[in-house]
Amino acid sequence: MIFRLISSFLPGLVICFGLFSACTPEESDSSAESDVLSWSSVQDSSDIVVSIGGFSGPEAVRYDPGQDVYFIANFNGDAAGDANGFISKMSVEGDIEELEFMTGTDEYPMHGPRGMYISGDMLWAADADGIHGFNRMSGEQEEFIDFTAFELGFLNDIVEGAGGNLYVTDTGTSSVYVIENGTPELLIENLPAPPNGIGRDGENQIVLAPWGGALQFIALDESELGYTDYVNAQSGGNFDGIEFLDGRMIAASQVDSTLHVLFDGEDRVVIHVPGRPADIGIDTERRRVAVPYIALDRVDIWQLPE
């Protein structure tokens, strides 16, 4: 167990350990050094900060730094067409403040929300028929971008580019769409691997996570309407959510139920999770990663290094 996590739950133990180590300072220094969480550390279920149940097929997590809360997208059954999907609101301590905080409307029902992205006061969520836009404070649906004119596989994840356009992956057709001024268009198709997660790195490159057996992450080249190789993983596969922190890419792998960190040409497994991880979210204030599992109806949160 990482020392910083033990200390938050077992203060009595920490006091005893501190008294003992005061008598043996050399031992204390050695132990403290070995217990520092770093990007070389490998965590597992024993290191979970908090585990939250009570969801219904949670597929994605998005942290809202403005309100200091998490949003969790729930399939709640059939993700393709049962009109009962919803987005929950959860505190950073792990309390579900409102299970069905965001829902669809009679005209534009929400079937099974997947990836989400926050832009200004709007939370955008990918769904079976298009992209829902919710007011992130009130939870009211304010916009819907209809994709039913396209031959869709299934829309999966969404991110905003540096220029303000929204980019949406379609894993079912190996395509990416762009939304400009509220209008969706097919941007690129026939990608080398079905794109699942999508994110924007520190240099504003739009990066795609490969679904299936592929290990090559690619970046969109908007000027050429093509793509370039971004980074190659060394293991894993069926990559779902991706996030960026400190120039590092954190990617959820469903093949080996792990979180990988890809940085400076290296691929490290940093967390072994207890189920198949879906679209992860990063609490940038506390440097924590939230991992949803559709099959387990729960979300786990781990601490990341300082």
Secondary structure, DSSP 8 states (H G I E B T S, - for coil): --HHHHHHH-HHHHHHHHHHHHH-HHHHHHHHHHT---TT--B-GGG-SEEEE--SSEEEEEEETTTTEEEEEE--S-TTT-S--EEEEEETTS-EEEEEEE---SSS-------EEEETTEEEEE-SSEEEEEETTT--EEEEEE-TTS--S-EEEEEE-TTS-EEEEETTTTEEEEEETTEEEEEE---SS-EEEEEE-TT--EEEEE-TT--EEEEEETTTTEEEEEEE-SS--SEEEEEEETTEEEEEETTTTEEEEEETTEEEEEEE-SS---B-EEETTTTEEEEEETTTTEEEEEE---
